[in-house]
Amino acid sequence: MALRWGILSAGLIANDFTTALSTLPRSEHQVVAVAARDLSRAKEFARKHDIPKAYGSYEELAKDSNVEIVYIGTQHPQHKSSVLLCLAAGKAVLCEKPMGVNAAEVREMVAEARSRGLFLMEAIWTRFFPAVDALKSALAQGLVGDLRVARAEFGYNLTHFPRAIDAAQAGGSLLDLGIYCVQFISMVFNGQRPEKISAVARFYETGVDDTVSVLLQYPGGVHASFTSSITAQLSNMAFVSGTKGIAQIHKTWCPTELVVNGERQEFPLPQVSKKAYNFPDGEGMTYEAKHVRECLRKGLKESPVITLAESELLADILEEVGKVIRTPSPQDKS
């Protein structure tokens, strides 16, 4: 039976997720409604994607009894209100990352989903790529030995996206790109909480964090680091090293290649008809969509891959980094 999706927002990322859904069998996934705050935009989106219903308010979508699950692709500061609206209407929710702009928001959404017994997941699509499964398997088999260090980078010049440099819309590299690095590190260290976080940052002229470098210390003296940037192209690779070797993924956000101790494996994206995406490698969103359907058909209330507890942890880490980079040093105070 097809999972019936409602799309909340008619923006760029919502377009890509809806396009990805259209490449999957209609017997498994169907988009039945879309909502935008501007009805004309919703209708235009519906025409483009052949969606039967278009709404000019998020409330109408939440009330649509034909919608099983809502994909939320609004801008970061609107995530919480959108998630709570849909949960209150009894809908399952897949919310784009970061789920909230701070840890308190994420905890409020998680508590609401749990109290209502509804499915909620943060849309960290990277976790569902076959290359990531292969990396987790390699680590579990001990192919790199005892872990010592993990490192991730993700940086592109995103200053042509107004939202990315807008402080009022929670722009900046940390929430937009740093979350990809943090989730990689969290996965490598099995959701452990770092004991210590240090960080440095450069700020953009609008006040958002431009480029951030972070060091995370974990129990046992092992550590991880990452750099994110919205003004500089970085290596966009991630690796984990241990006492026996090293494993690397290329393209931190959408890995299709894994190299373990010099042995390369490739995991091409799904070969579907060439659709137009706003962002590179949008086909990879299909892995996430399939996982959500499996969870719901099993009656799960959260993903075993991206648990709600881990979403809370990621929010805690990002919030702590944000505090560190905005705390003046003693030299600055003098």
DRENVEXKE-708842 format. One line per field, with one value per residue (C-alpha): residue number from 1; chain; y, z, x. Coordinates in pm, 1 decimal. Layout:
! residues N
pos <- NUM/... .
unit <- A/... .
north <- Y/... .
up <- Z/... .
east <- X/... .
! end
This chain:
! residues 334
pos <- 1/2/3/4/5/6/7/8/9/10/11/12/13/14/15/16/17/18/19/20/21/22/23/24/25/26/27/28/29/30/31/32/33/34/35/36/37/38/39/40/41/42/43/44/45/46/47/48/49/50/51/52/53/54/55/56/57/58/59/60/61/62/63/64/65/66/67/68/69/70/71/72/73/74/75/76/77/78/79/80/81/82/83/84/85/86/87/88/89/90/91/92/93/94/95/96/97/98/99/100/101/102/103/104/105/106/107/108/109/110/111/112/113/114/115/116/117/118/119/120/121/122/123/124/125/126/127/128/129/130/131/132/133/134/135/136/137/138/139/140/141/142/143/144/145/146/147/148/149/150/151/152/153/154/155/156/157/158/159/160/161/162/163/164/165/166/167/168/169/170/171/172/173/174/175/176/177/178/179/180/181/182/183/184/185/186/187/188/189/190/191/192/193/194/195/196/197/198/199/200/201/202/203/204/205/206/207/208/209/210/211/212/213/214/215/216/217/218/219/220/221/222/223/224/225/226/227/228/229/230/231/232/233/234/235/236/237/238/239/240/241/242/243/244/245/246/247/248/249/250/251/252/253/254/255/256/257/258/259/260/261/262/263/264/265/266/267/268/269/270/271/272/273/274/275/276/277/278/279/280/281/282/283/284/285/286/287/288/289/290/291/292/293/294/295/296/297/298/299/300/301/302/303/304/305/306/307/308/309/310/311/312/313/314/315/316/317/318/319/320/321/322/323/324/325/326/327/328/329/330/331/332/333/334 .
unit <- A/A/A/A/A/A/A/A/A/A/A/A/A/A/A/A/A/A/A/A/A/A/A/A/A/A/A/A/A/A/A/A/A/A/A/A/A/A/A/A/A/A/A/A/A/A/A/A/A/A/A/A/A/A/A/A/A/A/A/A/A/A/A/A/A/A/A/A/A/A/A/A/A/A/A/A/A/A/A/A/A/A/A/A/A/A/A/A/A/A/A/A/A/A/A/A/A/A/A/A/A/A/A/A/A/A/A/A/A/A/A/A/A/A/A/A/A/A/A/A/A/A/A/A/A/A/A/A/A/A/A/A/A/A/A/A/A/A/A/A/A/A/A/A/A/A/A/A/A/A/A/A/A/A/A/A/A/A/A/A/A/A/A/A/A/A/A/A/A/A/A/A/A/A/A/A/A/A/A/A/A/A/A/A/A/A/A/A/A/A/A/A/A/A/A/A/A/A/A/A/A/A/A/A/A/A/A/A/A/A/A/A/A/A/A/A/A/A/A/A/A/A/A/A/A/A/A/A/A/A/A/A/A/A/A/A/A/A/A/A/A/A/A/A/A/A/A/A/A/A/A/A/A/A/A/A/A/A/A/A/A/A/A/A/A/A/A/A/A/A/A/A/A/A/A/A/A/A/A/A/A/A/A/A/A/A/A/A/A/A/A/A/A/A/A/A/A/A/A/A/A/A/A/A/A/A/A/A/A/A/A/A/A/A/A/A/A/A/A/A/A/A/A/A/A/A/A/A/A/A/A/A/A/A .
north <- 0.0/344.5/581.8/904.5/1212.1/1573.3/1829.8/2131.2/2412.8/2472.1/2569.0/2432.1/2135.5/2038.7/2037.9/1800.4/1562.2/1553.6/1491.3/1202.9/1054.4/1066.0/824.7/556.9/311.7/473.0/157.4/256.8/639.1/900.2/1274.2/1363.9/1727.9/2029.3/2345.9/2684.4/3011.8/3147.2/2945.3/3039.1/2891.0/2574.3/2542.4/2594.7/2328.8/2091.6/2138.3/2075.0/1754.5/1633.5/1659.3/1643.9/1896.7/2236.8/2439.2/2801.3/2730.1/2468.7/2416.2/2287.8/2032.1/1912.5/1858.7/1658.9/1309.3/1156.6/1258.6/994.3/1166.6/1523.2/1618.0/1953.9/2156.7/2504.6/2729.3/2639.9/2876.9/2747.2/2379.7/2367.2/2528.7/2316.3/1991.9/2066.0/2159.9/1828.8/1618.2/1784.3/1676.8/1316.9/1305.0/1126.3/1374.1/1377.5/1712.0/1854.0/1900.8/2067.4/1974.1/2283.0/2594.9/2497.8/2199.1/2316.0/2320.6/1966.7/1839.3/1996.8/1830.2/1493.3/1507.8/1593.8/1305.6/1060.5/1179.5/1137.7/808.4/945.5/887.6/1169.9/1167.0/1423.5/1405.8/1329.2/1162.9/1085.9/805.5/594.8/581.1/232.9/370.1/464.9/116.0/-24.4/209.9/104.7/-258.4/-199.6/-33.5/-310.8/-570.3/-389.3/-319.4/4.9/-133.3/62.5/408.2/703.2/999.5/1105.0/1408.8/1564.2/1870.3/2030.5/2367.2/2549.9/2912.6/2951.0/3328.5/3348.9/3183.6/3473.1/3240.8/3098.0/3437.2/3560.0/3548.8/3584.4/3259.9/3078.1/3087.2/3012.1/2716.1/2536.1/2458.0/2428.2/2223.3/2149.3/1916.8/1679.2/1665.6/1625.7/1342.3/1160.1/1191.5/1087.2/779.9/682.5/715.0/539.0/836.0/900.6/1247.1/1432.8/1519.4/1846.6/2077.6/2355.7/2567.7/2873.6/3065.6/3343.7/3543.2/3677.3/4045.4/3965.9/3810.8/3443.1/3197.6/3183.7/2915.7/2703.7/2451.0/2224.5/1972.7/1714.1/1498.6/1164.4/918.1/727.0/1011.5/961.5/1269.1/1410.4/1736.2/1908.1/2226.2/2376.4/2683.5/2880.4/3089.1/2836.9/2514.3/2246.0/1887.7/1768.0/1433.1/1245.9/981.3/767.1/631.2/356.0/134.7/-80.3/161.9/431.9/452.3/750.6/862.7/1112.3/1376.1/1404.3/1482.9/1219.8/954.7/726.4/606.1/435.8/363.0/126.9/69.5/155.3/-64.2/140.6/60.1/261.9/291.8/478.2/674.2/513.3/507.4/679.5/908.6/1234.6/1470.7/1831.7/1890.4/2219.8/2061.7/1795.9/1425.5/1466.7/1108.9/1003.5/1124.4/806.9/601.0/809.3/792.1/413.1/389.8/605.4/383.7/71.9/228.4/324.2/-9.8/-177.5/51.2/218.1/557.4/655.7/548.8/300.8/472.7/833.5/797.2/1085.2/1064.9/1116.8/1412.8/1562.5/1491.6/1651.6/1960.8/1972.6/1956.6/2223.0/2448.6/2406.3/2487.7/2796.3/2911.3/2847.9/3046.6/3339.8/3356.0/3629.2/3515.3/3681.9/3874.6/4010.7/4133.9/4316.5 .
up <- 0.0/-92.1/178.6/134.5/168.3/231.2/145.8/376.0/192.1/-178.5/-152.5/-315.5/-87.1/-83.1/-463.6/-461.5/-208.2/-406.9/-728.2/-560.8/-441.5/-799.5/-907.7/-664.1/-741.1/-704.9/-528.5/-244.3/-235.5/-343.0/-279.8/-220.4/-106.6/-84.0/123.0/102.0/274.5/-73.0/-246.7/-593.6/-511.5/-379.1/-696.8/-915.4/-718.5/-746.3/-1123.3/-1162.8/-957.6/-1048.6/-689.3/-652.8/-368.9/-304.2/12.0/95.0/463.2/660.1/884.7/591.6/501.7/861.5/866.8/541.1/644.4/332.8/441.5/643.8/681.8/634.6/495.3/642.0/426.0/566.3/673.4/1001.0/1235.9/1109.7/1175.7/1533.2/1472.1/1161.5/1337.9/1638.7/1409.1/1223.7/1535.4/1693.8/1385.2/1432.4/1143.1/1123.8/1045.2/853.9/931.9/744.5/933.3/1156.8/1330.7/1548.1/1580.4/1936.7/2169.8/2357.8/2035.6/1947.3/2295.5/2274.5/1939.4/2057.3/2376.8/2177.5/1934.1/2218.3/2419.8/2116.6/2006.9/1661.5/1427.6/1405.5/1228.1/1143.4/770.1/781.1/438.7/445.2/697.0/447.7/165.7/89.2/125.9/485.2/554.9/415.5/634.7/946.8/853.1/804.3/1145.6/1312.0/1157.8/1305.3/967.7/1096.8/1443.3/1760.7/1674.2/1735.5/1531.8/1294.2/1068.8/840.1/616.6/430.6/265.4/-38.1/-120.4/-38.1/-11.5/-321.6/-115.6/86.9/362.1/419.1/528.7/706.3/1085.8/1123.5/928.5/1137.8/851.6/878.5/816.3/1146.2/1108.2/728.2/670.0/1009.1/1094.4/821.5/986.9/1338.5/1236.6/1073.4/1389.0/1606.8/1391.1/1413.7/1792.0/1830.3/1964.1/2255.0/2408.6/2373.1/2700.0/2574.5/2280.8/2157.3/1848.4/1653.3/1389.4/1136.8/1102.2/787.4/756.2/833.2/1166.6/1082.6/1130.0/805.1/867.7/1183.7/1302.6/1594.0/1810.3/2006.1/2274.9/2354.4/2641.6/2626.9/2476.2/2122.5/1937.5/1627.0/1437.7/1162.2/957.8/786.9/566.4/360.5/187.5/100.9/-94.2/135.6/65.6/146.1/263.1/590.6/738.1/1045.1/1149.2/1391.4/1498.0/1182.8/907.2/766.6/605.5/391.1/228.5/-54.5/-53.7/315.6/254.1/-10.7/-16.8/-319.9/-268.9/24.4/54.3/333.2/371.5/5.9/-125.7/-313.8/-339.8/-543.8/-474.7/-766.1/-707.7/-828.4/-1207.5/-1274.0/-1548.4/-1528.5/-1324.4/-1243.9/-889.6/-723.9/-530.1/-642.1/-606.0/-507.8/-622.0/-292.8/-104.3/-218.2/34.9/319.4/184.4/157.2/515.9/644.9/469.2/622.1/969.0/935.8/790.4/1089.7/1328.0/1457.7/1629.4/1548.1/1319.7/1456.8/1233.5/1336.8/1681.9/1854.5/2129.7/1869.7/1720.7/2070.7/2103.2/1766.4/1871.3/2201.4/2022.5/1767.7/2041.4/2250.8/1950.6/1887.3/2245.6/2230.7/1913.1/2042.9/2385.8/2397.7/2505.4/2807.9/2560.4/2387.7/2720.3/2824.3 .
east <- 0.0/128.6/244.2/46.6/266.7/179.5/448.8/462.6/645.5/693.8/1059.5/1374.5/1439.2/1069.8/1081.3/1378.9/1223.4/898.1/1092.2/1275.0/944.5/814.3/1089.7/968.8/683.9/341.8/233.7/469.8/475.8/221.5/219.1/-144.6/-120.9/108.4/79.2/245.7/163.5/82.0/-190.8/-64.9/278.2/114.8/-95.2/210.9/400.9/103.7/85.6/456.7/448.7/98.0/-28.9/-409.9/-451.3/-292.2/-348.1/-275.3/-213.9/-24.3/-329.5/-536.0/-271.7/-247.9/-627.0/-633.3/-743.5/-585.9/-234.4/-46.9/287.5/403.3/743.1/844.3/1081.5/1025.5/1311.5/1482.3/1294.6/957.4/1034.9/908.6/569.8/517.8/609.7/387.5/97.6/119.6/166.3/-137.7/-334.5/-221.1/26.2/358.5/637.8/965.5/1131.1/1426.1/1749.6/1828.2/1504.8/1522.3/1734.0/1827.4/1816.7/1507.5/1304.6/1413.4/1327.1/982.4/910.5/1041.6/834.6/522.4/573.5/632.3/333.7/107.2/262.7/343.7/636.9/890.2/1226.1/1490.1/1562.7/1933.5/1931.7/2305.4/2254.4/2061.8/2314.9/2454.5/2809.1/2729.6/2594.0/2918.3/3123.1/2932.2/2989.0/3363.3/3390.0/3189.9/3421.3/3721.2/3881.9/4033.3/4106.6/4042.7/3912.1/4138.0/4014.2/3735.2/3730.3/3469.7/3458.2/3172.1/3202.9/3065.8/3010.5/2641.9/2636.4/2414.0/2136.8/1991.0/1867.2/2217.7/2351.0/2037.7/2068.0/1690.3/1647.3/1912.7/2160.5/2530.0/2755.5/2696.8/2325.9/2328.9/2644.6/2798.6/2511.4/2631.0/2972.5/2832.1/2601.5/2895.9/3103.5/2809.6/2755.7/3124.4/3120.3/2782.4/2591.4/2826.0/2822.8/3154.1/3325.6/3467.4/3401.8/3628.5/3575.8/3683.5/3492.5/3496.1/3174.9/3011.0/2923.5/2558.2/2654.4/2609.3/2894.6/3090.5/3352.3/3370.5/3630.0/3542.7/3728.8/3529.6/3688.7/3527.9/3572.8/3899.8/4098.6/3969.8/3858.9/3700.1/3704.1/3514.4/3512.8/3208.4/3196.5/2944.5/3212.6/3486.0/3501.2/3644.2/3753.3/3399.3/3533.7/3509.5/3734.0/3782.7/4121.7/4213.6/4500.3/4474.2/4384.2/4159.5/3816.3/3716.4/3395.2/3388.0/3112.8/3033.3/2666.5/2586.7/2861.7/2872.4/3229.3/3402.1/3773.4/3881.2/4254.1/4307.4/4024.8/3768.5/3397.2/3150.6/2778.9/2617.6/2300.6/1976.3/1965.0/1635.1/1515.6/1702.9/1491.7/1574.3/1696.4/1786.9/2071.6/2322.7/2246.6/1881.9/1818.9/1974.6/1667.4/1493.2/1693.2/1551.1/1195.5/1210.8/1333.6/1048.2/793.5/951.1/936.6/570.3/466.1/633.5/446.6/762.5/740.4/1098.0/1379.6/1633.4/1893.4/1826.4/1674.4/1503.4/1765.7/2036.6/1852.9/1852.7/2225.4/2306.5/2111.1/2301.1/2636.4/2545.5/2412.2/2727.4/2947.0/2735.7/2789.7/3165.0/3222.5/3019.1/3185.5/3450.0/3794.3/3961.0/4178.9/3867.9/3732.9/4046.1 .
! end
